[in-house]
């Protein structure tokens, strides 16, 4: 690497390459790219994902409380505002448009509950960087596959909106911010701590794979 030290985020991505690739090539993603995602699967996914937004709000609230600087807190307050006032609104609109009754779905089924509980536990019991590593895992993954999927033809307008939302520059900026925060924090961290944060990234990919399996069950 020409004497340049590998950034912590790049190290984390490299160390978790196989599980990351497994998630970004998940059946759910491949079905979207091929234009064959069934209405039933997408409806189920929407309910599970909509329920998770509330968990994400709690996670970013923990991170906001644990953040070191006002710059970090400001950014995270912006994230919270987007989740609460834009993302939740998307799900409300989409449920209405698709005639989805969220109460008819089991959001406590194992793969969905494992994802929610696993993510909450990271935010609740870990430090600021634990949540940053977990959300970096989720958002870098979404941005990666959505950028690819956005280039394909998607006939379902609400599915297209969902993909475009995660391919958009606003979401990319969020994913990059999380990546940069990890890199900024890296200097004083020893190998064991870097390794621990890397394992959080990998664990989140595993949880995401189970979560994306759930709509097919």
Buried (B, 14 or more C-beta within 10 A) or exposed (E): EEEEEEBBBBBBBEBBEEBBEBBBEBBBBBBBBEEEBEEEBBBBBBBBBBBBBBBBBBBBBBBBEBBEEEEBBEBBBEBBEBBBEEBBEBBEEBBEEEEBEBEEBEBEEEBBBBBBEBBBEBBEEBBBBBBBBBBBBBBBBBBBBBBBBBEEEBEBEBBBEBBBBBBBEEBBEBBBBBBBBBBEBBEEBEEEBBEBBBBBBBBBBBBBBBBBBBBEE
